[in-house]
Amino acid sequence: METKVDHLVIYGAKWCPDARRARQFLEERGIHYEWHDIDEEEGARDLVIKVNGRFVIPTLLFPDGTKMTEPSNEQLIEKLGA
């Protein structure tokens, strides 16, 4: 399923180490993103399942229509050129 967004969007949770790492990576490089906490925002968990076919965080949605789940820093560098 493709979900179109205008800017980088992350679905995750504060307790998730991969979500914390991805956010830190983006913040250190000054890359703007929109954060959605699946524990605090109604419907966020359901959207993650709908987009991925299963529950997996962090889920990153990119403006080009692509998505990444649990990306490594190296994968983010390759995707964002950062």
N, C-alpha and C positions, 0 to 999 in steps of 0.2 A: 504494500500500500504506500502510495506517495502522499506526503503531506506537505503542501507548499507553505513556506514561511518567507517573510521579508528580510529576516536577519537570523543569525545563529540562535537556536533555542535549545536549552538543556533541560531534560527531565531527570530528576534524581532525588536523593534524600541526604539530609545532613549526616546521617550515620554511615553512609556508603563511602568507603575509602576511595573507590575509583571516581566517584562524583567529585569528592573533595580535591583529588589530584588533578582532574580535568579542569575544574574551576581555577585552581591555583595556576596551572599552566597558562590558561587564557588570560588571567589577570596579570601575571608577570609579563606578558607580551602586549598588554594593552588592547586585547581583542574584546570588543563588546559582545555580550550575549544576554539573553533573557533567561532567567532561572525560574523553573517551576518545581516546587517541592511536592512529591507525590503523597507525602503524609499530611500536608497542610492545605493542598488545593483540591477541591472537589473535582472529580473527573480526570485528574492528571494520571492516576494509576491506570484507569480504563483506556486513556489515549495511548499510553505506552504499550499496553497489551494489544490494542487495535493496530498500531503501527508495526509492531514486531511479531505479532502472532503468539507472543508469550511475554511474561514479565521479565524485563532485563533493564537495569540502570547502571550507569547513566545512558540515556538515549539522547543523541545530539541530532538535531534537524538543521539542515543547511539550506540557504536560499536557492541553491541550484536543484533542490528536490531530493537530494541524497540524504542518507542518514548513516550514523555510526552508533554502535553500541559497545560500551566498555572499551573505547579506543585507548591505545597506548599513546604516550607522548610522541613516539616516533610516527605513529599513524596520523596524529594531529599535525605534526610538522609537515608531513607529506601532503595532507589535504589542504592546509592553510598557508603553506609556504612560510611558516613562522619559525 
